[in-house]
Amino acid sequence: MKKVRDVIGIDVSKKTIDATLYNSRQHAVFSNDEEGYEELIRWSKRHLETSEYFFCFENTGNYSLKLSVSFTLILLNLTRVERRTRTVFR
């Protein structure tokens, strides 16, 4: 496993997700829906100087299931783009 340089810790609730960048201690709140997940990804990329990071959150049943599925689909889409363009996404 590559050396991870930062962690995005997420607290999932029914209506919102709170995210904190571990090293810089930045915090933001997003809606717990598709729009919120996409904004979380954009926010993370904007605030992190590295591409070597991971998201960490507790399984809270139905509240975190949508987030897990969405992240899986986003990862699959990034993998498809990577194969087409030969750009490396980490």
C-alpha positions, 0 to 999 in steps of 0.5 A, spaced: 500 500 500 502 506 498 503 511 503 497 515 505 499 523 506 492 525 509 485 522 511 478 525 510 474 523 516 467 523 515 461 523 520 454 521 517 448 523 519 441 522 516 441 529 513 448 531 513 455 529 512 461 532 516 468 532 513 474 533 517 481 533 513 486 530 519 492 534 517 490 541 516 484 540 521 479 543 516 472 542 517 465 542 512 458 540 512 455 537 506 448 534 505 447 527 505 445 526 498 448 525 491 450 533 490 453 533 497 457 527 495 460 530 489 461 537 493 465 533 498 469 530 493 471 537 490 472 540 496 477 535 498 481 535 492 481 543 493 484 543 500 489 537 499 496 538 496 496 530 495 493 525 491 494 520 496 489 520 501 483 516 503 476 517 506 474 514 513 467 513 516 463 509 520 458 504 517 451 507 520 446 503 516 442 506 511 445 513 512 452 511 510 450 506 505 448 511 500 455 514 501 458 508 500 455 506 493 456 513 491 463 513 492 464 506 489 460 509 483 465 515 483 471 511 483 469 506 477 467 513 473 474 515 475 477 508 473 474 509 466 476 516 465 483 514 467 483 508 462 481 512 456 485 518 457 491 515 460 491 520 466 493 517 473 488 518 478 489 517 485 
